[in-house]
Amino acid sequence: MSEFVDGPLNTTGDARYDALLRSALDLAGDHDLDQILGRMVHCAADVAGARYAALGIYDESGHVERFVHEGIDAATVERIGSLPEGRGLLREVIVGDGPIRLSDLGADPRSCGFPANHPPMRTFLGVPVGRGARRFGNLYVTEKRDGADFDAEDERLLVTLAAFAAAAIESVMLVAAEERARFDRDVLARVIEAQEAERARVSRDLHDQIGQSLTAVLLGQRLVLDALDPDDPELREARARAAEVRSLAAHALNDVRQLAFELRPIVLDDIGLVAAVQRLTTDLADRHQLELNVDLAGLSDESRLPADIETVVYRIVQESLTNVTRHASAARVRVTVVVTDGRLRAEITDDGTGFEPTPGKRRSLGLTGMVERATLVGGEVNITSAPGAGTTVRLDLPVG
């Protein structure tokens, strides 16, 4: 345990600096920002021998979003009212190139003065808290206890402490960002899982219930047509109407089966990725008059991949081919899915019109969905294209 935790620091010469380093390093594993800031402020007051110390963190617009202080009791804080707003001298500390050290705070033209009920403060030492061009706020101390001015040694110690404070703040922000990203990934995974489950349910309902009902209608229509005498001229119109109804029912049955397949092909769950991709590509080639070549290597129905990976690969192939049929005006498409050395690589290439990728431009929802799905299973999607040169979608992910 550091001297900072056990009691006041030794305030003589290099011992102050060594104790400051030990105290600051003791905070390295802490991820509670308020606790870190509070301990930093306490340490600043100790090493500088100051009656008051404070650390202000500012948002992007320059307003104080966190303000931690020491030396002013709660009753006085309540009488003062509002916290500092980061104007005047305090703002100068943030935007300045280095520390500001004053013998008389009130005499400086940059000072905005103090609100009512604020204790008097004369000597001042403030340093910016930041890393490189990024500034988080400022750390400052006032009113040296022995009545002297803050000196160069105090400044050196406070600059060092401010560097530790900046590193700690950045570390906490990074941890928070990582936790937020992990939370977002977990939420996205649950959303996609729920979507796939609902698609599977609706697909099976369409296939098993509506599909069977329409099949029954077709059979009934066939019985009606067979029962009508083909040689009776008075039944000719009835046969024609019955044939129209049967044709409508047949088209509806095809539409239902197609919709069920697009929602989630039963073959993907029951047999696997190979059968699902083959069925998908055959269907699209027939419906859109495409020359569609498929190469599947290292895959088989007998040796299946984890269900989540099969779903990701299928959806990315499906979305890529959907984009081809909708936008590419392509005549030839090649789909390659290869598993080797513990990785799966998929490539969907077309000879269509292509497009000019714009750096920084927001992707379409379809392309965004591909990237998100791949990321969830540790993979990545890259898209290359150029006007008149077609488009290639590449997926790379670990499978073993």
Secondary structure, DSSP 4 states (H G I P E B T S, - for coil): --HHHHSPPP-SHHHHHHHHHHHHHTTTT---HHHHHHHHHHHHHHHHTEEEEEEEEE-TTS-EEEEEEESS-HHHHHHH-SPP-S-HHHHHHHHSSS-EEES-GGGSTT-----TTPPP---EEEEEEEETTEEEEEEEEEEETTSSPP-HHHHHHHHHHHHHHHHHHHHHHHHHHHHHHHHHHHHHHHHHHHHHHHHHHHHHHIIIIIHHHHHHHHHHHHHHHHHS-TT-GGGHHHHHHHHHHHHHHHHHHHHHHHHHHHH--HHHHHT-HHHHHHHHHHHHHHHHT-EEEEEEES--SSSPPPHHHHHHHHHHHHHHHHHIIIII--SEEEEEEEEETTEEEEEEEE-S------TTPPPPHHHHHHHHHHHHTT-EEEEEE-TTS-EEEEEEEE--
